[in-house]
Amino acid sequence: MRLEEIPASQVRLAAEIYLRHAYPAAARWRAPAVDLSGGETARDLLSRFEDECEESGGRRVCRYVLRLGNSRYPHMKLVLEESILSEEYAFCVDTHDNLSISADAPDYARWNAVRDHNRLLAEEIEKAWEAEGVPTLRDIKDRLGKVEQLGQKAQSLLIVDDDPAIRDALRALFERAGLKVSTAGNGREALGVVKAEKPDLILMDYQMPEMDGVEACEALKGDPETRRIPVLLATRSQVDLAALTYADGFLVKPYRQDVLFSLVRKLLA
């Protein structure tokens, strides 16, 4: 939804649901106080959020944050941001726990337990949002409307992204556009899917755990069986110039749908 289309009441509802799940009655720590009173649309409340917007690809990509934490971890965030498409906003939970800890560190097991708790809690909150009509990435398929058709019959696309909500949203978008879609959660998993399915095009995230987009591109282009499959690399961050050697195209997240579809159509042809 566009920012002006999200009523202030939905922002308040999103925060209320988040806090209810993040700080259950039996929790040791109390939920933080947050004032989201007044206003008519989400835009009217943005001064209460941390502004994490940044310049990317020559344009401003917007992300607004409430650092509400949870009963076990203080840094988890409620986020309202441009989602996979520019000017299309959605709520999500950012667990903000990507710190890498060595397996031989004394707190390794405890840290993993906290991360598992955060991940499950984030899924719980986002499902509760969906049930109450709060716009999330997972329900974007219900807001797509008419979508331009792409490619020829039975052409296939592999979407590679470590965020399951982004994968699901892109899958809904491209299936609506008439493509056969598969997904993978990282570069290493993508290599196995490509070997098995030989997609006509790969839309690959740049930053991923285990094997990032550049490493996966290098492996695909170095294999005679897969080197001719075009790869469209997507990123929110600066791209390593080494990636220019391997990818067939680049996109900045969140995508402008016209640019995204134009590149996909070109590479499928």
C-alpha beads as a LAMMPS data file, in Angstrom:
LAMMPS data file: protein, C-alpha beads

269 atoms
268 bonds

1 atom types
1 bond types

-500.0 500.0 xlo xhi
-500.0 500.0 ylo yhi
-500.0 500.0 zlo zhi

Masses

1 110.0

Atoms # bond

1 1 1 0.000 0.000 0.000
2 1 1 1.128 3.577 -0.532
3 1 1 2.076 5.354 2.660
4 1 1 -0.843 7.771 2.362
5 1 1 -3.252 4.822 2.047
6 1 1 -2.241 3.260 5.378
7 1 1 -4.423 4.759 8.123
8 1 1 -2.817 5.784 11.405
9 1 1 -5.128 3.299 13.112
10 1 1 -3.308 0.437 11.331
11 1 1 0.046 1.679 12.629
12 1 1 -1.379 1.684 16.151
13 1 1 -2.839 -1.787 15.606
14 1 1 0.493 -3.086 14.284
15 1 1 2.298 -1.804 17.387
16 1 1 -0.397 -3.142 19.734
17 1 1 -0.226 -6.643 18.198
18 1 1 3.581 -6.601 18.248
19 1 1 3.734 -5.659 21.930
20 1 1 1.062 -8.169 22.921
21 1 1 3.076 -11.031 21.442
22 1 1 6.551 -9.725 22.333
23 1 1 5.707 -9.107 25.995
24 1 1 3.239 -11.742 27.252
25 1 1 1.653 -11.247 30.672
26 1 1 4.107 -13.610 32.379
27 1 1 7.176 -11.892 30.906
28 1 1 9.796 -10.531 33.271
29 1 1 10.232 -7.282 31.340
30 1 1 7.481 -4.776 30.630
31 1 1 6.674 -3.520 27.156
32 1 1 8.131 -0.086 26.328
33 1 1 5.767 2.876 26.164
34 1 1 5.149 4.161 22.636
35 1 1 2.964 7.154 21.761
36 1 1 1.236 6.710 18.406
37 1 1 -1.791 8.846 19.182
38 1 1 -3.330 11.274 16.710
39 1 1 -2.835 11.540 12.969
40 1 1 -4.894 10.277 10.059
41 1 1 -2.362 8.339 7.984
42 1 1 0.881 6.491 8.617
43 1 1 2.821 9.455 7.233
44 1 1 1.506 11.613 10.094
45 1 1 3.205 9.304 12.615
46 1 1 6.647 8.989 11.004
47 1 1 8.211 11.522 13.389
48 1 1 7.747 8.903 16.160
49 1 1 9.865 6.363 14.180
50 1 1 13.607 6.168 13.634
51 1 1 14.338 7.152 10.038
52 1 1 16.553 4.500 8.397
53 1 1 15.954 5.709 4.847
54 1 1 19.013 5.763 2.609
55 1 1 20.112 6.622 -0.904
56 1 1 20.339 3.583 -3.176
57 1 1 20.675 3.497 -6.940
58 1 1 20.153 7.251 -7.189
59 1 1 16.921 7.315 -5.195
60 1 1 15.779 7.416 -1.591
61 1 1 14.668 4.033 -0.246
62 1 1 12.455 4.481 2.800
63 1 1 12.439 2.448 6.015
64 1 1 10.945 3.561 9.342
65 1 1 11.647 1.737 12.609
66 1 1 10.327 1.376 16.148
67 1 1 12.899 -0.456 18.273
68 1 1 10.419 -2.229 20.562
69 1 1 12.468 -5.339 21.439
70 1 1 10.882 -8.334 23.120
71 1 1 10.890 -9.954 26.559
72 1 1 14.233 -11.670 25.894
73 1 1 15.999 -9.351 23.461
74 1 1 15.954 -5.513 23.371
75 1 1 16.901 -4.835 19.749
76 1 1 14.085 -6.391 17.693
77 1 1 12.262 -3.842 15.527
78 1 1 8.837 -3.099 14.131
79 1 1 9.501 -1.847 10.606
80 1 1 7.394 0.019 8.061
81 1 1 9.278 0.073 4.777
82 1 1 9.086 0.078 1.031
83 1 1 8.706 -3.596 0.261
84 1 1 9.696 -5.405 -2.924
85 1 1 8.154 -2.678 -5.093
86 1 1 8.963 1.019 -4.822
87 1 1 6.295 3.091 -3.047
88 1 1 4.555 -0.133 -1.910
89 1 1 4.818 -0.167 1.893
90 1 1 4.420 -3.080 4.281
91 1 1 5.042 -3.881 7.936
92 1 1 7.628 -6.467 8.954
93 1 1 9.612 -7.545 12.009
94 1 1 13.385 -7.178 11.885
95 1 1 14.946 -9.491 14.483
96 1 1 18.185 -7.475 14.249
97 1 1 20.267 -10.405 15.493
98 1 1 22.657 -11.148 12.637
99 1 1 25.749 -10.992 14.827
100 1 1 28.012 -13.895 13.922
101 1 1 29.322 -15.864 16.907
102 1 1 31.871 -18.643 16.584
103 1 1 30.714 -22.156 17.483
104 1 1 33.458 -22.371 20.090
105 1 1 32.365 -19.176 21.883
106 1 1 31.037 -19.697 25.456
107 1 1 27.646 -18.108 24.656
108 1 1 27.132 -19.820 21.291
109 1 1 24.253 -22.080 22.424
110 1 1 22.507 -19.294 24.339
111 1 1 22.820 -16.887 21.396
112 1 1 21.321 -19.434 19.007
113 1 1 18.444 -19.999 21.449
114 1 1 17.732 -16.252 21.455
115 1 1 17.844 -16.119 17.647
116 1 1 15.466 -19.079 17.361
117 1 1 13.103 -17.373 19.803
118 1 1 13.260 -14.126 17.801
119 1 1 12.613 -15.878 14.486
120 1 1 9.564 -17.746 15.769
121 1 1 8.243 -14.614 17.475
122 1 1 8.632 -12.558 14.285
123 1 1 6.653 -15.160 12.316
124 1 1 3.975 -15.185 15.031
125 1 1 3.627 -11.393 14.965
126 1 1 3.490 -11.184 11.166
127 1 1 0.824 -13.906 10.998
128 1 1 -1.200 -12.013 13.617
129 1 1 -0.859 -8.844 11.519
130 1 1 -2.158 -10.661 8.460
131 1 1 -5.148 -11.976 10.396
132 1 1 -6.001 -8.413 11.476
133 1 1 -5.568 -6.863 8.015
134 1 1 -2.248 -5.110 8.663
135 1 1 -0.369 -4.943 5.314
136 1 1 2.632 -7.292 5.173
137 1 1 4.811 -8.700 2.423
138 1 1 3.098 -12.061 2.787
139 1 1 -0.280 -10.731 1.678
140 1 1 0.997 -8.647 -1.236
141 1 1 -0.591 -11.097 -3.670
142 1 1 -3.987 -9.817 -2.509
143 1 1 -2.997 -6.243 -3.442
144 1 1 -1.376 -6.840 -6.829
145 1 1 -4.418 -6.342 -9.028
146 1 1 -3.879 -6.794 -12.762
147 1 1 -0.288 -7.714 -13.615
148 1 1 1.364 -7.509 -17.022
149 1 1 2.106 -10.909 -18.590
150 1 1 5.733 -11.884 -19.107
151 1 1 7.552 -14.366 -21.313
152 1 1 6.210 -17.274 -23.281
153 1 1 4.131 -20.146 -22.002
154 1 1 5.914 -22.314 -19.417
155 1 1 8.998 -20.092 -19.142
156 1 1 10.526 -20.466 -15.688
157 1 1 12.114 -18.206 -13.104
158 1 1 14.168 -19.085 -10.016
159 1 1 13.954 -16.536 -7.173
160 1 1 16.862 -16.666 -4.704
161 1 1 16.527 -14.683 -1.463
162 1 1 17.186 -15.487 2.182
163 1 1 14.012 -13.665 3.311
164 1 1 11.032 -16.051 3.001
165 1 1 8.516 -13.187 2.926
166 1 1 10.313 -11.606 -0.040
167 1 1 10.460 -14.969 -1.807
168 1 1 6.732 -15.513 -1.305
169 1 1 5.855 -11.989 -2.467
170 1 1 7.994 -12.207 -5.606
171 1 1 6.647 -15.659 -6.353
172 1 1 3.088 -14.304 -6.186
173 1 1 4.015 -11.386 -8.458
174 1 1 5.674 -13.497 -11.152
175 1 1 3.158 -16.324 -11.051
176 1 1 0.497 -13.668 -11.605
177 1 1 2.595 -12.570 -14.607
178 1 1 2.398 -16.084 -16.083
179 1 1 5.801 -17.564 -15.225
180 1 1 6.586 -20.899 -13.612
181 1 1 8.424 -19.993 -10.376
182 1 1 10.800 -21.881 -8.067
183 1 1 12.598 -20.471 -5.024
184 1 1 15.789 -20.979 -3.018
185 1 1 16.988 -19.473 0.259
186 1 1 20.670 -18.939 -0.542
187 1 1 23.244 -19.355 -3.301
188 1 1 24.233 -22.886 -2.343
189 1 1 20.630 -24.080 -2.381
190 1 1 20.112 -22.274 -5.688
191 1 1 22.899 -24.255 -7.376
192 1 1 21.058 -27.495 -6.629
193 1 1 17.739 -26.136 -7.926
194 1 1 19.393 -24.862 -11.123
195 1 1 21.004 -28.249 -11.773
196 1 1 17.672 -30.019 -11.328
197 1 1 15.322 -27.600 -13.070
198 1 1 17.375 -25.495 -15.545
199 1 1 15.273 -22.310 -15.172
200 1 1 15.112 -19.773 -18.005
201 1 1 16.138 -16.915 -15.678
202 1 1 17.451 -16.451 -12.116
203 1 1 16.575 -13.429 -9.941
204 1 1 19.257 -13.499 -7.238
205 1 1 19.702 -11.465 -4.053
206 1 1 23.210 -10.082 -3.570
207 1 1 23.641 -10.494 0.204
208 1 1 22.799 -13.968 1.586
209 1 1 24.261 -16.357 4.180
210 1 1 26.301 -19.468 3.280
211 1 1 26.812 -18.392 -0.337
212 1 1 26.038 -14.886 -1.548
213 1 1 24.768 -13.849 -4.969
214 1 1 28.185 -13.093 -6.462
215 1 1 29.640 -16.444 -5.365
216 1 1 26.610 -18.258 -6.787
217 1 1 26.866 -16.314 -10.056
218 1 1 30.545 -17.217 -10.338
219 1 1 29.758 -20.908 -9.813
220 1 1 26.908 -20.862 -12.350
221 1 1 28.931 -19.060 -15.031
222 1 1 31.861 -21.405 -14.476
223 1 1 29.762 -24.508 -15.191
224 1 1 29.197 -25.355 -18.889
225 1 1 25.741 -26.737 -18.031
226 1 1 24.479 -23.498 -16.458
227 1 1 26.634 -20.668 -17.821
228 1 1 24.044 -19.632 -20.431
229 1 1 21.250 -19.135 -17.868
230 1 1 20.931 -15.358 -17.338
231 1 1 21.223 -14.053 -13.773
232 1 1 19.635 -10.804 -12.592
233 1 1 21.330 -9.655 -9.384
234 1 1 19.360 -7.548 -6.893
235 1 1 20.638 -5.546 -3.942
236 1 1 19.888 -2.756 -1.479
237 1 1 23.593 -2.106 -0.975
238 1 1 26.606 -1.111 -3.039
239 1 1 27.599 -3.823 -5.512
240 1 1 31.108 -5.257 -5.552
241 1 1 32.602 -4.486 -8.978
242 1 1 33.620 -8.150 -9.215
243 1 1 29.921 -8.943 -9.657
244 1 1 29.978 -7.161 -13.025
245 1 1 31.921 -10.112 -14.404
246 1 1 29.207 -12.640 -13.617
247 1 1 25.696 -11.144 -13.583
248 1 1 23.661 -10.361 -16.705
249 1 1 21.827 -7.450 -15.099
250 1 1 21.431 -5.487 -11.853
251 1 1 18.450 -4.119 -9.949
252 1 1 18.139 -1.995 -6.838
253 1 1 15.646 -3.010 -4.147
254 1 1 12.854 -2.076 -3.740
255 1 1 12.072 -2.654 -7.398
256 1 1 10.307 -0.297 -9.744
257 1 1 7.879 -2.741 -11.306
258 1 1 8.250 -1.307 -14.818
259 1 1 12.056 -1.623 -14.675
260 1 1 11.891 -5.091 -13.109
261 1 1 9.468 -6.407 -15.731
262 1 1 11.405 -4.759 -18.576
263 1 1 14.649 -6.491 -17.554
264 1 1 12.946 -9.838 -16.950
265 1 1 11.253 -9.666 -20.365
266 1 1 14.548 -8.788 -22.060
267 1 1 16.502 -11.597 -20.404
268 1 1 13.777 -14.187 -21.005
269 1 1 13.889 -13.322 -24.699

Bonds

1 1 1 2
2 1 2 3
3 1 3 4
4 1 4 5
5 1 5 6
6 1 6 7
7 1 7 8
8 1 8 9
9 1 9 10
10 1 10 11
11 1 11 12
12 1 12 13
13 1 13 14
14 1 14 15
15 1 15 16
16 1 16 17
17 1 17 18
18 1 18 19
19 1 19 20
20 1 20 21
21 1 21 22
22 1 22 23
23 1 23 24
24 1 24 25
25 1 25 26
26 1 26 27
27 1 27 28
28 1 28 29
29 1 29 30
30 1 30 31
31 1 31 32
32 1 32 33
33 1 33 34
34 1 34 35
35 1 35 36
36 1 36 37
37 1 37 38
38 1 38 39
39 1 39 40
40 1 40 41
41 1 41 42
42 1 42 43
43 1 43 44
44 1 44 45
45 1 45 46
46 1 46 47
47 1 47 48
48 1 48 49
49 1 49 50
50 1 50 51
51 1 51 52
52 1 52 53
53 1 53 54
54 1 54 55
55 1 55 56
56 1 56 57
57 1 57 58
58 1 58 59
59 1 59 60
60 1 60 61
61 1 61 62
62 1 62 63
63 1 63 64
64 1 64 65
65 1 65 66
66 1 66 67
67 1 67 68
68 1 68 69
69 1 69 70
70 1 70 71
71 1 71 72
72 1 72 73
73 1 73 74
74 1 74 75
75 1 75 76
76 1 76 77
77 1 77 78
78 1 78 79
79 1 79 80
80 1 80 81
81 1 81 82
82 1 82 83
83 1 83 84
84 1 84 85
85 1 85 86
86 1 86 87
87 1 87 88
88 1 88 89
89 1 89 90
90 1 90 91
91 1 91 92
92 1 92 93
93 1 93 94
94 1 94 95
95 1 95 96
96 1 96 97
97 1 97 98
98 1 98 99
99 1 99 100
100 1 100 101
101 1 101 102
102 1 102 103
103 1 103 104
104 1 104 105
105 1 105 106
106 1 106 107
107 1 107 108
108 1 108 109
109 1 109 110
110 1 110 111
111 1 111 112
112 1 112 113
113 1 113 114
114 1 114 115
115 1 115 116
116 1 116 117
117 1 117 118
118 1 118 119
119 1 119 120
120 1 120 121
121 1 121 122
122 1 122 123
123 1 123 124
124 1 124 125
125 1 125 126
126 1 126 127
127 1 127 128
128 1 128 129
129 1 129 130
130 1 130 131
131 1 131 132
132 1 132 133
133 1 133 134
134 1 134 135
135 1 135 136
136 1 136 137
137 1 137 138
138 1 138 139
139 1 139 140
140 1 140 141
141 1 141 142
142 1 142 143
143 1 143 144
144 1 144 145
145 1 145 146
146 1 146 147
147 1 147 148
148 1 148 149
149 1 149 150
150 1 150 151
151 1 151 152
152 1 152 153
153 1 153 154
154 1 154 155
155 1 155 156
156 1 156 157
157 1 157 158
158 1 158 159
159 1 159 160
160 1 160 161
161 1 161 162
162 1 162 163
163 1 163 164
164 1 164 165
165 1 165 166
166 1 166 167
167 1 167 168
168 1 168 169
169 1 169 170
170 1 170 171
171 1 171 172
172 1 172 173
173 1 173 174
174 1 174 175
175 1 175 176
176 1 176 177
177 1 177 178
178 1 178 179
179 1 179 180
180 1 180 181
181 1 181 182
182 1 182 183
183 1 183 184
184 1 184 185
185 1 185 186
186 1 186 187
187 1 187 188
188 1 188 189
189 1 189 190
190 1 190 191
191 1 191 192
192 1 192 193
193 1 193 194
194 1 194 195
195 1 195 196
196 1 196 197
197 1 197 198
198 1 198 199
199 1 199 200
200 1 200 201
201 1 201 202
202 1 202 203
203 1 203 204
204 1 204 205
205 1 205 206
206 1 206 207
207 1 207 208
208 1 208 209
209 1 209 210
210 1 210 211
211 1 211 212
212 1 212 213
213 1 213 214
214 1 214 215
215 1 215 216
216 1 216 217
217 1 217 218
218 1 218 219
219 1 219 220
220 1 220 221
221 1 221 222
222 1 222 223
223 1 223 224
224 1 224 225
225 1 225 226
226 1 226 227
227 1 227 228
228 1 228 229
229 1 229 230
230 1 230 231
231 1 231 232
232 1 232 233
233 1 233 234
234 1 234 235
235 1 235 236
236 1 236 237
237 1 237 238
238 1 238 239
239 1 239 240
240 1 240 241
241 1 241 242
242 1 242 243
243 1 243 244
244 1 244 245
245 1 245 246
246 1 246 247
247 1 247 248
248 1 248 249
249 1 249 250
250 1 250 251
251 1 251 252
252 1 252 253
253 1 253 254
254 1 254 255
255 1 255 256
256 1 256 257
257 1 257 258
258 1 258 259
259 1 259 260
260 1 260 261
261 1 261 262
262 1 262 263
263 1 263 264
264 1 264 265
265 1 265 266
266 1 266 267
267 1 267 268
268 1 268 269
